[in-house]
Amino acid sequence: MPSKLDDLVFQVEALLFAAGRPMSVKEISEALALSDYRPVLKAVRTLESTYANRQSALEVRKVGDRYALQLEEKYVPTVHSVTPVEMAPRTLKALTLIAYHQPILQSHLVRMIGDVAYEEVQHLRGIGLVRTEPKGATLELTTTKRFAEYFGIASSRPDEIRRFLEQKLGVPASTTSLGPPAPEVDASVGPEPPSEPTAASSGPAAAPEPTDDAPAEPPSAL
């Protein structure tokens, strides 16, 4: 018979699994209708320790002030072929900023687009387009080879990706690593069709105003 703490740990695990995104202790507590955050924090830390000490492809990682139940980095490539790629406009905007400014710290991305960056980084990492590496108290973000393949970019080198974005999306070449304005993103941009050249178009694409709740048209294929 599980103890009260064990049952709470299982509930937290179920929430993190079902959410598929980082959740704060406050969000978890509210989802469980608990006004006292302390037992929830203890349960989260217990769950974190449990995964750290068991043989599993999953881990509980602290992301900012949130916690995520996710695949360990080394197992992410294993699931690429069965992971759906969904690109809401805000996801594409985060991905474009990462690709243009890479390597970029997650803390800097948060300064650019707000706390939603934590969720978007986890999503992009999960679908294999962004790689994360611990860097002090934060993460360093770069794009993967799959990112270049997905968008039909001939090279995975950061300078080539930056040049592609400047020409394809009209991102100004003078933009600094953190400097405003942040590039506007065309939510319709997807991988280039096989019959088309991967070189950039002759002019910048028009960028619609991104919204959080209107998903972009998903690409037909990777």
N, C-alpha and C positions, 0 to 999 in steps of 0.2 A: 504494500500500500504506500504510494508516494506521499511524502510529507507535504506540508503546506508550501514550503519553499520550493520543493521539487515540482509541484504542480504549477507554481507561478513561473518557474523556469521553462517548463514545457509550453505554457501559454505564450511567453515572450518569444520562444523559438518559433511557434506557429505563426505569430504575428509578423515576425521578420521574414519568414519564408513566404507568407501570403502577400506581403506588401511588395516584395521585390525591389525595395528601395531603402535607403537609410532612414531610420526613425529616431527621434530624440526620446529621452526618458519621459519627458512630458507627454509626447504623442502616444507612447506605449501605455502610459498610465491612464490617459483619457480614453484610449480604446478599450481598456480593461475596467473602466469606470472606477478607478482608484484615485482618491484624493491625496494619498500619501505617496510621494515619489520614492521614498527610501527603500522600501521592499523591492520595488521595480529595479532600482539601480543595483541592488544586491543581486537580484536575479539575472540581470544583464551581465554583470561581472562574473557570476558563476557560470553562465552559458559561455562566455568568452573563454574562461579558463578550461571549461570542459572540452571545447573544440580544439584548443591549443594543445591539449594532452591526449587527444584521441587520434587514431589514424582515420583521416577523412579527407575528401577532396574539398570540403567546405571549411570556412573559417568565419568567425565573428570579428569584424574589423571596425574600429572607431573611425568615423569619417567626420572631422570637425567635432560638433557636439552631438552627433548622431551615431547610431550603430547599424551595421548592415550584415546580413547573413549572405555570404557570397562564395564563389569559387576561389580557391587559391590561384594565384597568378599563373602558376605552371600548368594548370588544367584548363585555362581559358581557351587556348587554341583547339583543344579536343572537341569543343562543342560548337565550333564555328559553322559547321555544315548543317546543323539543325537549329541554329539560333536565328529567329526572325529579325530582320532589320526594319525597324519602324522609326521614321524621322518626322517628329513634330517640328514646327518651325523653331521653337526654342532649343531643341536638341541640335538642329543643324547650325544654329547660331553659335552654340557652345563649341561644337566641333570645328567650325570655321575659325573661331578665335584661338583654339588650341593649335590647329594646324598652322595658322599664320604666325603665331608668336612662339611656337615651340623652340626649345623646351621651356615650358611655362609652369610656374608653381600653382598648385590648386588654390592656395591662398590669394594669389594675384587674380585668378579667374573669378573667385568669389567677389573681389573688389570690383570687377568689371560687370558682372551680371547678377550678383547677389547670392543668397544662400541656395538658390535653385541649382547652382553649380555642383553642389555635392551630389544631388540626385542624377544630374545629367552625366557627370563623370562616371558614376557607377554604371549607368545604362550604356554609355559608349564603350566602357571597358568590357562589359558583359557581352556586347555584340562584336568585340574584337577590333574596333576601330581606333581605340586609344590604349596606350600602355601607361601604367603608373609605377613609379619607383619611389620608395620612401626618401624624403629629403628633409632631415631635421624633424620638425613637428608637423610637416605637411607632406604633400606628394608632388613629384615632378611629373608633368604630363607631356607625352609625345604621341604622334600618330604611329600606326603600325603599317607593315607592308600591305595588309589587307585594305587599309584606307586608300592607298595609292591605286590598288587594283580596282576597288569599288568605284572610284571617281574617274578611272581611265587616265591617271597621271603616269607618264612614262617612267618617272623616277620617284623613289621614296626619300630622296634627300630633302632636308628642310628648305634649302634655298630654292630648289626646283618647285617644291610645293607652294612656296610663297610667291614665286613668279607666276605660277598657274592661277593662284587666287587673285593676284593683282590684275591679270588680264581677263580672267573668266568672270570674276565677280566685281571688278572695279575697286578692289581694296587699294587705297593709296600707297604707293611705294614709300612715302615718307613717314608712314605710321610707325611709331616706336613700340618697344616691347610692351609698354603699358599705356601708351598715350592714347587719349581720346582723339577723334571720335572712333568708337568701335565700328568695325565694318558691318554694313547692312548685308543680310544674307538672303539670297533668292531661294525660297523654300522649294522651288520646282527643280533645283539643280540635282541631278542624279548621275549615275554612271553614264559615260558616253556610249552610244550604240557602237557595236563592233565595226560597222561600216564607216564610221566617222573618224577623222583624225583626232588624236588626243591633244593636239595643240589648242591653245585658247582661241576663242572667238575674237573678231576684230574690234569689238567694243564691249564696254561693261554691261552686264545684265541688269535689268530693272529689278529692284528688290522690294517686294511687298512688305508692309509693316508686319512683323512677326507677332503671333498671338500664342498664348499658352495652350489653348484648348482646340485649335483647329489643326488637325494633323495634315502634313504635307502629303502629296500624292506619292505612295510608295513606289520605288523603282521596280521595274518589271523583273529584273534578275540581277544577281551580283555579277 
